[in-house]
Amino acid sequence: MNKSFIIDSSSIDMRIDRWIKNTIGNVPQSLIEKSLRNGKIKLNNKKVKSSTKLSESDKIYFYNFQFIESKKKKYKFKPSNQIIKENEEDIIDNNDDFIVINKKSGIAVQGGTKSKKNIIDIFSNSKYFQNTKPYSVHRLDKDTSGVFIIAKNRETAKLLTSLFRLRKIHKTYLAICNGEVNASKGEWRGELTRYDQNKKITEKAITKFKVIDKNNNSTLIQMNPVTGRKHQLRKQLSEIDHPIYGDSKYTFNKSFKRLNKQLMLHSYEIKFMINNQKFTYRALLPDYFKKLLITKKLKFLGN
């Protein structure tokens, strides 16, 4: 059977193989790889790799492909009025094109098999999106707090997504990590490895960093990622033996998770420009973050 699908903003930056699994059904990775190689699946009528990321208005073509009905029902979180109100109180800025929020730790951006409660479903029911719907334009880990942008229309979503892809949006993160980081500033440049369906994927990762305060026990560090790999900052700090407090995944000390229930990683600032207008947004540090700064005797002069 031949079919074609047009990609909308909800699938921007998603890998084509992941989109196929989410949309078409339980398709084995090996079948996707083979179909892409032999041209049974094409993107904009061109052969592509399974790791190719999608853009809005892309067209995926399937030729003589056996479609499998998915048994999984897409779960949509239905927030209570209290949850909606609590998240609306986290709004930093609201305009005709987007809102900016200070996302809490422990809440996912989008729903998934492990995460039901999520930002997009919550704001779909918010008064701020009465005549439209929320568009996710970038990522922020479930356990990471801080600045997060949600577009209100397709045009703005496309623009912001492009700015992120072109590295025109500058992000600053703060983290409290274990031990004393020796260098006062510098750049981490290397390769990070991850696995997708037992397939090893290696990606270049670049982050600029500056130590704000430190002692022989802990370090408060500022990080500006140049690339945007999955768990990039957490992995890079772990690789230099200074894992983030509260990170049970990338650490050599499982007690970090017991001592600190929240991940001590905060998206502190985002800067970008649209039509010669500068936008700068900062998210206040969570109380638990400030409490650990005091406990670890670290100073931060920002707000």
Summary of the structure (lengths in Angstrom):
residues: 303
radius of gyration: 20.6
end to end distance: 58.0
largest distance: 64.5
contacts: 903
relative contact order: 0.12
helix: 23%
strand: 32%
